Amino acid sequence: MKKHSFRKVITDNWFLFRLCFKAAPVCAILLITEYIRNEVVIFLEFTFGLNYVLECAEFGRPFRDAAVFLLCLLSFVVLGLLFNAYLYQKVQMKSMPKMKQAMKEMMYQKAREIDLACYDDPQFYNDYVLSVSEAENQVDRMFGVLQGLFTGVTSILLSGAFFAGNDPVSFLFVAVSFVASLWAGKALNKLNFNIRNEKNPYERKLGYVNRVFYLNDYAKEVRLNTEVSDLLLQDFDATNDSTLEIDRKYAGKRFFRQFAKDYLCNDFLIDVVYMVYLVYSAAVLHRISYSNVAVMRGAANRMKNKMRQFSGVYPQMQEISLYVEKMQNFLNIKPEIISRKNRALPEKPAEIELKNVSFGYNEKDGYILKNISMKIEPYSKIAIVGYNGAGKTTLIKLIMRLYDPNEGEILLDGVNIKEYNVEEYRRKIGTVFQDFKIFAATVKENVLLDFAEKGSDEAVRTAIEKSGFTERLETLPGGLSTNLTTEFEDDGVNLSGGEGQKLAVARVFYKEANLIILDEPSSALDPIAEYHLNHSMLSAAEHKSVVFISHRLSTTRIADRIYMLENGSIIEEGSHDTLLENGGKYAKMWRVQAGQYL
């Protein structure tokens, strides 16, 4: 396990505390105050107060002195209980979710900013999942650390002063116990983090199997294909065995480190050795009174427990530091797809040109696209066809600047697209991917992909009419306000694949885009719906440029120009009629598909 310096541990924990303090400063201050107050009360009740009352009885002091002291202590305790109830039942209940919300929002915001390429890196994905899943836990752990820190320091100062005034050697026993516990606790926490890190990939796999068995997306496949269930269960068992093997591998080390921390460094030193010393000091040496023996034994035991808690503070801070480092690594990722300049975008559709573009997701797999050169004229309708794996979807991702080419350049109106503001550039592109998603929101919000109040109902209905979803919309109980999916609403509506695709296409018709990109826009539609959608797209996109990917060559007939890809290269280009006359691979694909209807 990577070891952090003391300075970095403090810096990382301070980073986390500042985030929480910024979200709920009053709660943070009051919690620290309560940690100190509670420890002061414990000391007054069970150490100083008990010792004072017993000495009053042992040495014959006036009862009035003890009574006044106890009444004052009672008042202080009652006020403390009221403060405690107010803090934990009101302030903390409201503030703790704010802290965790701020943490998650920061992570989600960063996730939205980073490049899509990051998700192609398994190590990044592991770190990202771990960062997000552990964000809330680290907030709870941090306040656990603060509690251990402030109660421990308060207890050490108060009990240390008490022991110094009565028997300094007693403090030495507790100090030795503390140092030993600190060392053992550090070793134990380091081991626990190692185990957690080693189990993380397996736990992700278990989480995936868990999702498959409870998410609606997989329900039909799992029930119709029992072999898949058997395979997943077999994988689940094998993964569980792997996690158990990790636990078995470290079981011996964990036992001995836990034994050393909890027994040798605490119970044996305080409960056995120290008790012998107290009895000898009172009965043989007569250096302390018998009331001191009872009180100091109890104080040492409480301080032992407090030391046990305090000894885990720094190891816990180290563990938090390791998680915070992953969070900071994630938050410090600098996107490479950035706005190099803020050149003004063309108001109307402009020529898009790809010049000698090559691209690969990683060096190991090589280039997926090789030396692609093509032009998309303003207002033209371009079709990209090819077999699976030809690089069609990757090509449109480059056009949308979700990735940058490894070689070559993409020009808009004769200017490299890197010189435009990336967000403004993407805003001028309307896209429907084949694996589109319907969100757990209303129909209107799914079209807008924004808050419902930010768009007009009339514009949304117009977009829905162009996509062919109007007939289905009229059957929905709440119209545009109908909640989609049953994820959160019992009365939510689940759309069929074709209905969902029409709604996704409506997003493009609603958006004020110069370029429309459609990745298999009619794959889930029946032939009649596909026919109407194609004509709707032509009508709606009359004043826009359109690029669409389709395996159905009946759709490509409406294109002004067709590019056929194979193994990442353009092998044919031209109009539908021209490509048929050439008798190449496009013509062969056309004959195969057309033959099914002849």
Backbone hydrogen bonds, N-H to C=O, Kabsch-Sander energy under -0.5 kcal/mol:
donor,donor_aa,acceptor,acceptor_aa,energy
9,V,5,S,-2.5
10,I,6,F,-2.3
11,T,7,R,-2.6
12,D,8,K,-3.0
13,N,9,V,-2.1
14,W,10,I,-2.4
15,F,11,T,-2.1
16,L,12,D,-1.9
17,F,13,N,-2.5
18,R,14,W,-2.6
19,L,15,F,-1.6
20,C,16,L,-1.9
21,F,17,F,-3.2
22,K,18,R,-2.4
23,A,19,L,-1.5
24,A,20,C,-2.2
28,A,24,A,-1.8
29,I,25,P,-2.2
30,L,26,V,-2.6
31,L,27,C,-2.5
32,I,28,A,-1.8
33,T,29,I,-2.3
34,E,30,L,-2.4
35,Y,31,L,-2.2
36,I,32,I,-1.9
37,R,33,T,-2.7
38,N,34,E,-2.7
39,E,35,Y,-1.4
40,V,36,I,-2.0
41,V,37,R,-2.2
42,I,38,N,-2.1
43,F,39,E,-2.2
44,L,40,V,-2.5
45,E,41,V,-2.7
46,F,42,I,-2.7
47,T,43,F,-1.7
48,F,43,F,-1.9
49,G,43,F,-0.6
49,G,44,L,-1.3
51,N,47,T,-2.3
52,Y,48,F,-2.3
53,V,49,G,-2.6
54,L,50,L,-2.6
55,E,51,N,-2.1
56,C,52,Y,-1.8
57,A,53,V,-1.8
58,E,54,L,-3.0
59,F,55,E,-2.5
60,G,57,A,-0.5
61,R,56,C,-2.0
65,D,62,P,-0.8
66,A,62,P,-1.0
67,A,63,F,-2.5
68,V,64,R,-2.6
69,F,65,D,-1.9
70,L,66,A,-2.4
71,L,67,A,-2.3
72,C,68,V,-2.2
73,L,69,F,-2.3
74,L,70,L,-2.5
75,S,71,L,-2.2
76,F,72,C,-2.0
77,V,73,L,-2.3
78,V,74,L,-2.6
79,L,75,S,-2.2
80,G,76,F,-1.8
81,L,77,V,-2.2
82,L,78,V,-2.1
83,F,79,L,-2.2
84,N,80,G,-2.5
85,A,81,L,-2.5
86,Y,82,L,-2.2
87,L,83,F,-2.4
88,Y,84,N,-2.7
89,Q,85,A,-2.3
90,K,86,Y,-1.2
91,V,86,Y,-1.8
92,Q,87,L,-3.4
94,K,90,K,-1.4
95,S,91,V,-2.4
96,M,92,Q,-2.4
98,K,94,K,-0.7
99,M,95,S,-2.0
100,K,96,M,-2.1
101,Q,97,P,-2.6
102,A,98,K,-2.5
103,M,99,M,-1.9
104,K,100,K,-2.5
105,E,101,Q,-2.9
106,M,102,A,-1.8
107,M,103,M,-1.7
108,Y,104,K,-3.0
109,Q,105,E,-2.7
110,K,106,M,-1.8
111,A,107,M,-2.4
112,R,108,Y,-1.8
113,E,109,Q,-1.0
113,E,110,K,-0.6
114,I,110,K,-2.0
116,L,402,L,-0.6
118,C,115,D,-1.3
119,Y,116,L,-1.2
120,D,117,A,-1.6
121,D,118,C,-1.6
125,Y,121,D,-2.3
126,N,122,P,-2.5
127,D,123,Q,-2.3
128,Y,124,F,-2.9
129,V,125,Y,-2.7
130,L,126,N,-2.4
131,S,127,D,-2.5
132,V,128,Y,-2.6
133,S,129,V,-2.7
134,E,130,L,-1.8
135,A,131,S,-0.8
135,A,132,V,-0.6
136,E,132,V,-0.5
138,Q,134,E,-2.4
139,V,135,A,-1.1
140,D,136,E,-1.7
141,R,137,N,-2.7
142,M,138,Q,-2.4
143,F,139,V,-1.9
144,G,140,D,-1.8
145,V,141,R,-2.5
146,L,142,M,-2.5
147,Q,143,F,-2.3
148,G,144,G,-2.4
149,L,145,V,-2.8
150,F,146,L,-2.8
151,T,147,Q,-2.4
152,G,148,G,-1.6
153,V,149,L,-2.6
154,T,150,F,-2.2
155,S,151,T,-2.6
156,I,152,G,-2.7
157,L,153,V,-2.5
158,L,154,T,-2.5
159,S,155,S,-2.9
160,G,156,I,-2.2
161,A,157,L,-1.9
162,F,158,L,-2.0
163,F,159,S,-3.1
164,A,160,G,-2.6
165,G,161,A,-1.6
166,N,162,F,-1.2
167,D,163,F,-3.1
170,S,167,D,-1.4
171,F,167,D,-0.7
171,F,168,P,-0.5
172,L,168,P,-1.1
173,F,169,V,-1.6
174,V,170,S,-1.7
175,A,171,F,-2.6
176,V,172,L,-2.5
177,S,173,F,-2.1
178,F,174,V,-2.3
179,V,175,A,-2.5
180,A,176,V,-2.1
181,S,177,S,-2.3
182,L,178,F,-2.7
183,W,179,V,-2.0
184,A,180,A,-2.4
185,G,181,S,-3.1
186,K,182,L,-2.0
187,A,183,W,-1.8
188,L,184,A,-2.1
189,N,185,G,-2.6
190,K,186,K,-1.9
191,L,187,A,-1.7
192,N,188,L,-2.3
193,F,189,N,-2.3
194,N,190,K,-1.9
195,I,191,L,-2.3
196,R,192,N,-2.5
197,N,193,F,-2.6
198,E,194,N,-2.1
199,K,195,I,-2.0
200,N,196,R,-1.0
203,E,199,K,-2.5
204,R,200,N,-2.0
205,K,201,P,-1.6
206,L,202,Y,-2.3
207,G,203,E,-2.2
208,Y,204,R,-1.9
209,V,205,K,-2.1
210,N,206,L,-2.3
211,R,207,G,-2.2
212,V,208,Y,-2.3
213,F,209,V,-1.6
214,Y,210,N,-0.9
214,Y,211,R,-0.7
215,L,211,R,-2.9
218,Y,215,L,-1.1
219,A,215,L,-0.5
219,A,216,N,-0.9
220,K,216,N,-0.5
222,V,218,Y,-2.5
223,R,219,A,-1.8
224,L,220,K,-2.4
225,N,221,E,-1.8
228,V,225,N,-1.3
229,S,225,N,-1.1
230,D,226,T,-2.6
231,L,227,E,-2.7
232,L,228,V,-2.9
233,L,229,S,-2.9
234,Q,230,D,-2.4
235,D,231,L,-2.5
236,F,232,L,-2.9
237,D,233,L,-2.8
238,A,234,Q,-2.4
239,T,235,D,-2.6
240,N,236,F,-2.6
241,D,237,D,-2.5
242,S,238,A,-1.7
243,T,239,T,-2.1
244,L,240,N,-2.6
245,E,241,D,-2.3
246,I,242,S,-1.7
247,D,243,T,-2.1
248,R,244,L,-2.8
249,K,245,E,-2.6
250,Y,246,I,-1.6
251,A,247,D,-0.8
251,A,248,R,-0.6
252,G,248,R,-0.5
254,R,250,Y,-2.7
255,F,251,A,-2.5
256,F,252,G,-2.2
257,R,253,K,-2.3
258,Q,254,R,-2.3
259,F,255,F,-2.7
260,A,256,F,-2.4
261,K,257,R,-2.0
262,D,258,Q,-2.8
263,Y,259,F,-2.4
264,L,259,F,-1.4
265,C,260,A,-2.2
267,D,262,D,-1.1
268,F,263,Y,-2.7
269,L,264,L,-0.6
270,I,266,N,-2.5
271,D,267,D,-2.2
272,V,267,D,-0.7
272,V,268,F,-1.1
273,V,268,F,-1.9
274,Y,269,L,-2.0
275,M,270,I,-0.6
276,V,272,V,-1.9
277,Y,273,V,-1.8
278,L,274,Y,-2.2
279,V,275,M,-2.3
280,Y,276,V,-2.2
281,S,277,Y,-2.4
282,A,278,L,-2.1
283,A,279,V,-3.0
284,V,280,Y,-1.8
285,L,280,Y,-2.1
287,R,281,S,-2.3
288,I,281,S,-0.6
293,V,289,S,-1.5
294,A,290,Y,-1.9
295,V,291,S,-2.4
296,M,292,N,-3.3
297,R,293,V,-2.2
298,G,294,A,-1.9
299,A,295,V,-3.1
300,A,296,M,-2.8
301,N,297,R,-1.9
302,R,298,G,-2.5
303,M,299,A,-2.9
304,K,300,A,-2.4
305,N,301,N,-2.2
306,K,302,R,-2.5
307,M,303,M,-3.1
308,R,304,K,-2.4
309,Q,305,N,-2.1
310,F,306,K,-3.1
311,S,307,M,-3.3
312,G,308,R,-0.6
312,G,309,Q,-0.8
313,V,310,F,-1.7
314,Y,310,F,-0.6
316,Q,312,G,-2.1
317,M,313,V,-2.5
318,Q,314,Y,-2.5
319,E,315,P,-2.3
320,I,316,Q,-2.9
321,S,317,M,-2.5
322,L,318,Q,-1.8
323,Y,319,E,-1.7
324,V,320,I,-3.3
325,E,321,S,-2.3
326,K,322,L,-1.3
327,M,323,Y,-2.3
328,Q,324,V,-3.3
329,N,325,E,-2.8
330,F,326,K,-2.2
331,L,327,M,-2.9
332,N,328,Q,-2.3
333,I,330,F,-1.2
338,I,336,E,-1.6
340,R,338,I,-0.9
340,R,418,K,-1.8
341,K,418,K,-0.7
343,R,419,E,-2.2
352,I,376,I,-2.1
353,E,411,L,-2.5
354,L,374,M,-3.0
355,K,353,E,-0.5
355,K,409,E,-2.8
356,N,354,L,-0.6
357,V,372,I,-2.9
358,S,407,E,-1.9
359,F,369,L,-2.0
366,G,362,N,-0.8
368,I,359,F,-3.1
369,L,359,F,-2.2
370,K,568,G,-3.1
372,I,357,V,-3.3
374,M,354,L,-1.6
376,I,352,I,-3.1
377,E,375,K,-0.6
380,S,377,E,-2.0
382,I,380,S,-0.6
382,I,546,V,-3.5
383,A,561,R,-2.5
384,I,548,F,-2.4
385,V,383,A,-0.5
385,V,563,Y,-2.6
387,Y,565,L,-0.5
390,A,387,Y,-1.6
395,L,391,G,-2.0
396,I,392,K,-1.6
397,K,393,T,-1.8
398,L,394,T,-1.6
399,I,395,L,-1.9
400,M,396,I,-2.2
401,R,398,L,-1.1
402,L,397,K,-2.9
403,Y,397,K,-0.9
406,N,358,S,-1.8
407,E,358,S,-1.9
409,E,355,K,-1.6
411,L,353,E,-3.2
412,L,415,V,-3.3
413,D,351,E,-3.1
413,D,411,L,-0.5
415,V,412,L,-1.6
417,I,410,I,-2.4
419,E,416,N,-2.4
420,Y,417,I,-1.3
421,N,343,R,-0.6
425,Y,421,N,-2.8
426,R,422,V,-2.3
427,R,423,E,-1.8
428,K,424,E,-0.9
428,K,425,Y,-0.9
429,I,426,R,-1.9
430,G,515,L,-2.8
431,T,429,I,-0.5
432,V,517,I,-2.0
436,F,433,F,-1.1
439,F,437,K,-0.5
441,A,439,F,-2.3
443,V,482,T,-1.3
444,K,480,L,-2.4
446,N,442,T,-1.9
447,V,443,V,-1.4
448,L,444,K,-2.8
449,L,445,E,-2.7
450,D,445,E,-0.7
454,K,451,F,-1.8
455,G,452,A,-1.5
460,V,456,S,-1.8
461,R,457,D,-2.7
462,T,458,E,-2.1
463,A,459,A,-2.0
464,I,460,V,-2.4
465,E,461,R,-2.4
466,K,462,T,-1.9
467,S,463,A,-1.5
468,G,464,I,-0.7
468,G,465,E,-0.7
469,F,464,I,-2.2
470,T,464,I,-0.6
473,L,469,F,-2.3
474,E,470,T,-2.0
475,T,472,R,-1.1
476,L,472,R,-0.6
476,L,473,L,-1.2
479,G,476,L,-1.1
481,S,478,G,-2.2
482,T,479,G,-1.6
484,L,441,A,-2.7
485,T,493,V,-3.0
492,G,489,E,-1.5
493,V,483,N,-2.4
495,L,493,V,-0.6
500,G,496,S,-2.8
501,Q,497,G,-1.9
502,K,498,G,-2.0
503,L,499,E,-2.0
504,A,500,G,-2.2
505,V,501,Q,-2.3
506,A,502,K,-1.8
507,R,503,L,-0.9
507,R,504,A,-0.6
508,V,504,A,-0.8
508,V,505,V,-0.6
509,F,505,V,-1.7
510,Y,506,A,-1.9
511,K,507,R,-1.7
513,A,511,K,-1.8
514,N,428,K,-1.8
515,L,428,K,-2.0
516,I,545,S,-2.8
517,I,430,G,-3.3
518,L,547,V,-2.5
519,D,432,V,-3.1
519,D,517,I,-0.5
520,E,518,L,-0.9
520,E,549,I,-2.2
523,S,520,E,-1.4
525,L,522,S,-1.5
530,E,526,D,-2.8
531,Y,527,P,-2.3
532,H,528,I,-2.3
533,L,529,A,-2.5
534,N,530,E,-2.6
535,H,531,Y,-1.8
536,S,532,H,-2.3
537,M,533,L,-2.8
538,L,534,N,-2.1
539,S,535,H,-2.2
540,A,536,S,-3.2
541,A,537,M,-2.5
542,E,539,S,-1.1
544,K,541,A,-1.8
545,S,514,N,-2.6
546,V,380,S,-2.7
547,V,516,I,-3.0
548,F,382,I,-2.6
549,I,518,L,-3.0
550,S,384,I,-1.2
553,L,551,H,-0.9
555,T,552,R,-1.6
556,T,552,R,-0.8
557,R,553,L,-0.7
558,I,555,T,-1.5
559,A,556,T,-1.9
560,D,381,K,-2.6
561,R,381,K,-1.6
562,I,574,G,-2.8
563,Y,383,A,-2.9
564,M,572,E,-2.9
565,L,385,V,-2.9
565,L,563,Y,-0.5
566,E,569,S,-2.5
568,G,390,A,-1.2
569,S,566,E,-1.6
571,I,564,M,-2.6
571,I,569,S,-0.6
572,E,564,M,-1.2
574,G,562,I,-1.8
579,L,575,S,-2.5
580,L,576,H,-1.9
581,E,577,D,-2.2
582,N,578,T,-1.9
583,G,579,L,-1.0
583,G,580,L,-0.5
584,G,579,L,-0.8
588,K,584,G,-1.8
589,M,585,K,-2.5
590,W,586,Y,-2.6
591,R,587,A,-2.5
592,V,588,K,-2.1
593,Q,589,M,-2.2
594,A,590,W,-3.4
595,G,591,R,-2.2
596,Q,593,Q,-1.2
597,Y,594,A,-2.0
598,L,594,A,-0.6
